[in-house]
Amino acid sequence: MPQLLDGLRILVLEDEFLIAMDVEQLCRDHGAGEVVVARDLAEIDGRKVATDFDAAIVDLMLGGASTLEFAAGLRETGVPFVFASGYSDADEIKASFPGVRLVTKPYSGADLVEAVAMAYGRDSQGQT
């Protein structure tokens, strides 16, 4: 049976160390080919996100800084992504990013993996 994230290169923006490590392992357990964790936007400054990654998991706040501008850039370059955050104003996210799923913390690993797979265009069986 194919893994939901089979072979995908995933960028994880998460500033809480333990959550970041859990998400990285979760992605690997579901077949991700590469997982890069960035704890702040400066860590990925200069990387060609559109060509380096197939999908992203974006926390709404990194070290107190909003990631909405970065997320808008992902959308413009066509990199599928989901928000994974404890941030509670889902209406604002839905208005600014229609069609982008917000997986709220605390989330289950299955919910997060499924959201990333769906954002990438895979169904719950890993089919594109």
C-alpha positions as a Markdown table, in Angstrom:
| # | Residue | x | y | z |
|---|---|---|---|---|
| 1 | Met | 0.0 | 0.0 | 0.0 |
| 2 | Pro | 1.5 | 3.4 | -0.9 |
| 3 | Gln | 2.3 | 5.9 | 1.8 |
| 4 | Leu | 0.3 | 9.1 | 1.8 |
| 5 | Leu | 3.4 | 11.3 | 1.5 |
| 6 | Asp | 5.5 | 8.8 | -0.6 |
| 7 | Gly | 8.6 | 10.6 | -2.0 |
| 8 | Leu | 7.4 | 14.1 | -1.2 |
| 9 | Arg | 9.9 | 16.8 | -0.2 |
| 10 | Ile | 8.2 | 18.6 | 2.7 |
| 11 | Leu | 9.1 | 21.9 | 4.3 |
| 12 | Val | 8.0 | 22.2 | 7.9 |
| 13 | Leu | 7.8 | 25.7 | 9.5 |
| 14 | Glu | 7.5 | 25.1 | 13.2 |
| 15 | Asp | 9.2 | 27.0 | 16.0 |
| 16 | Glu | 8.4 | 24.6 | 18.9 |
| 17 | Phe | 11.3 | 22.0 | 18.9 |
| 18 | Leu | 9.3 | 19.0 | 20.1 |
| 19 | Ile | 6.4 | 19.6 | 17.8 |
| 20 | Ala | 8.8 | 20.1 | 14.8 |
| 21 | Met | 10.6 | 16.8 | 15.6 |
| 22 | Asp | 7.2 | 15.0 | 15.9 |
| 23 | Val | 6.0 | 16.4 | 12.6 |
| 24 | Glu | 9.3 | 15.5 | 10.9 |
| 25 | Gln | 9.1 | 11.9 | 12.1 |
| 26 | Leu | 5.4 | 11.7 | 11.2 |
| 27 | Cys | 6.2 | 12.8 | 7.6 |
| 28 | Arg | 9.0 | 10.3 | 7.4 |
| 29 | Asp | 6.8 | 7.5 | 8.8 |
| 30 | His | 4.3 | 8.2 | 6.0 |
| 31 | Gly | 6.9 | 8.0 | 3.2 |
| 32 | Ala | 8.2 | 11.6 | 2.8 |
| 33 | Gly | 11.4 | 11.6 | 0.8 |
| 34 | Glu | 12.9 | 14.7 | 2.4 |
| 35 | Val | 11.7 | 16.7 | 5.4 |
| 36 | Val | 13.3 | 20.1 | 6.2 |
| 37 | Val | 12.4 | 21.8 | 9.4 |
| 38 | Ala | 12.8 | 25.6 | 9.7 |
| 39 | Arg | 12.2 | 27.2 | 13.1 |
| 40 | Asp | 12.2 | 30.7 | 11.6 |
| 41 | Leu | 11.8 | 32.2 | 8.1 |
| 42 | Ala | 15.5 | 33.3 | 8.1 |
| 43 | Glu | 16.5 | 29.6 | 7.9 |
| 44 | Ile | 14.9 | 29.2 | 4.5 |
| 45 | Asp | 15.8 | 32.7 | 3.2 |
| 46 | Gly | 17.3 | 32.3 | -0.2 |
| 47 | Arg | 16.1 | 28.7 | -0.8 |
| 48 | Lys | 14.1 | 28.2 | -3.9 |
| 49 | Val | 11.0 | 26.9 | -2.1 |
| 50 | Ala | 9.0 | 26.3 | -5.3 |
| 51 | Thr | 11.7 | 24.0 | -6.7 |
| 52 | Asp | 13.1 | 22.5 | -3.5 |
| 53 | Phe | 9.7 | 21.4 | -2.0 |
| 54 | Asp | 6.6 | 19.6 | -3.1 |
| 55 | Ala | 4.5 | 20.7 | -0.1 |
| 56 | Ala | 4.7 | 22.7 | 3.2 |
| 57 | Ile | 3.3 | 22.6 | 6.7 |
| 58 | Val | 3.2 | 26.2 | 8.0 |
| 59 | Asp | 2.7 | 27.3 | 11.6 |
| 60 | Leu | 1.0 | 30.7 | 11.5 |
| 61 | Met | 3.4 | 32.3 | 14.0 |
| 62 | Leu | 7.2 | 31.6 | 14.1 |
| 63 | Gly | 8.8 | 33.2 | 17.1 |
| 64 | Gly | 6.1 | 35.8 | 17.3 |
| 65 | Ala | 6.3 | 36.7 | 13.5 |
| 66 | Ser | 3.5 | 36.0 | 11.2 |
| 67 | Thr | 4.0 | 33.6 | 8.3 |
| 68 | Leu | 1.0 | 34.8 | 6.2 |
| 69 | Glu | 3.2 | 36.7 | 3.8 |
| 70 | Phe | 5.4 | 33.6 | 3.3 |
| 71 | Ala | 2.2 | 31.6 | 2.8 |
| 72 | Ala | 1.0 | 34.0 | 0.2 |
| 73 | Gly | 4.4 | 33.5 | -1.6 |
| 74 | Leu | 3.8 | 29.7 | -1.5 |
| 75 | Arg | 0.4 | 30.2 | -3.0 |
| 76 | Glu | 1.8 | 32.4 | -5.8 |
| 77 | Thr | 4.5 | 29.9 | -6.7 |
| 78 | Gly | 2.1 | 26.9 | -6.6 |
| 79 | Val | 3.5 | 25.1 | -3.6 |
| 80 | Pro | 0.7 | 23.3 | -1.9 |
| 81 | Phe | 0.6 | 23.8 | 1.9 |
| 82 | Val | -1.5 | 23.5 | 5.0 |
| 83 | Phe | -1.5 | 25.6 | 8.1 |
| 84 | Ala | -0.8 | 23.8 | 11.4 |
| 85 | Ser | -1.3 | 26.1 | 14.3 |
| 86 | Gly | -2.8 | 26.8 | 17.7 |
| 87 | Tyr | -4.0 | 30.1 | 16.2 |
| 88 | Ser | -7.7 | 30.2 | 16.6 |
| 89 | Asp | -9.1 | 32.7 | 14.1 |
| 90 | Ala | -10.0 | 30.2 | 11.4 |
| 91 | Asp | -12.3 | 32.7 | 9.7 |
| 92 | Glu | -9.5 | 35.1 | 8.9 |
| 93 | Ile | -7.5 | 32.2 | 7.4 |
| 94 | Lys | -10.4 | 31.0 | 5.4 |
| 95 | Ala | -11.0 | 34.5 | 4.0 |
| 96 | Ser | -7.4 | 35.1 | 3.1 |
| 97 | Phe | -6.5 | 31.6 | 2.0 |
| 98 | Pro | -9.7 | 29.9 | 0.7 |
| 99 | Gly | -9.1 | 26.2 | 0.1 |
| 100 | Val | -6.1 | 26.0 | 2.4 |
| 101 | Arg | -6.7 | 23.7 | 5.3 |
| 102 | Leu | -6.0 | 24.8 | 8.9 |
| 103 | Val | -5.2 | 21.9 | 11.1 |
| 104 | Thr | -5.5 | 23.2 | 14.6 |
| 105 | Lys | -3.2 | 22.2 | 17.5 |
| 106 | Pro | -3.4 | 19.9 | 19.2 |
| 107 | Tyr | -3.9 | 17.8 | 16.1 |
| 108 | Ser | -3.7 | 14.1 | 15.4 |
| 109 | Gly | -0.9 | 12.9 | 13.2 |
| 110 | Ala | -3.4 | 11.3 | 10.9 |
| 111 | Asp | -5.3 | 14.6 | 10.4 |
| 112 | Leu | -2.1 | 16.4 | 9.5 |
| 113 | Val | -0.8 | 13.8 | 7.1 |
| 114 | Glu | -4.1 | 13.6 | 5.3 |
| 115 | Ala | -4.3 | 17.4 | 5.0 |
| 116 | Val | -0.9 | 17.5 | 3.4 |
| 117 | Ala | -1.7 | 14.6 | 1.1 |
| 118 | Met | -4.9 | 16.3 | 0.0 |
| 119 | Ala | -3.2 | 19.7 | -0.5 |
| 120 | Tyr | -0.8 | 17.9 | -2.8 |
| 121 | Gly | -3.7 | 16.3 | -4.6 |
| 122 | Arg | -3.5 | 12.8 | -3.2 |
| 123 | Asp | -6.6 | 11.1 | -1.8 |
| 124 | Ser | -6.7 | 9.1 | 1.5 |
| 125 | Gln | -5.2 | 6.1 | -0.3 |
| 126 | Gly | -2.2 | 8.0 | -1.6 |
| 127 | Gln | -3.4 | 8.2 | -5.2 |
| 128 | Thr | -2.8 | 11.3 | -7.2 |
